[in-house]
Amino acid sequence: MAIDPADPNHAWISYSGYSAATPTTPGHVFEVRISSATAIWKDLGVEGFNGDLPITGVARDDLTGDLYAATDFGVLRRDAQTGAWSTAGRGLPKVEVAGLTIVPSARVLYAATHGRSAWLLRLPGADEPPN
């Protein structure tokens, strides 16, 4: 789960199971807003990018608004401007990623993998693309 630092009633949540196991409520990455004790859920559609893929964690880059998702096959990135999912960066192994951590001041994302150590992905700054 990643919580919006500007609004504690706004978060992004991942589901690590398969949508086939929850056919009435499919999805793996959700945006949720709480209003008057009611949670409003929005499926962010990662299935459209890579099929029925469990997501084991999410991290949000508060500078760009981009969302990063840990999967069994690497890290995905959801562009905040377009809503499109893509592979997060070059050079990351296509292995199970158990957790993600963003260090905003260093502009890096750390991905902890199963069996392949931890990896670093440089995040875009104000004037540079992701690697």
KACOR-V77988 format. One line per field, one symbol per residue. phi: phi as a letter, one per 40 degrees, with the letter a starting at -180 (. if undefined). psi: psi as a letter, one per 20 degrees, with the letter a starting at -180 (. if undefined). burial: # if it has 24 or more other C-alpha atoms within 12 Angstrom, else .. Layout:
phi->???
psi->???
burial->???
This chain:
phi->.bbcccaccbabbbbccccccbccbchbbbbbbbbfgbcbbbccgcdccagcbdbcababcccbgcbbbcbcbhbbbbcccbgccaccacgcccbcbcababbdccfbbbbcbcgbgbbbbcccccbbccb
psi->pppoiioijprpqqpjaqhhimhimrrhpqpppppljppopppjkhhhgkbnoqpiqqqpoighiqpppprikbpqpophghjqqrphrqipqmrpohqqppnghilqppoproijaqqpppqpbhjqrq.
burial->####.....#######.##......#######...........####..#.###########..###############.....#####..##.########....#######.....######.....#.
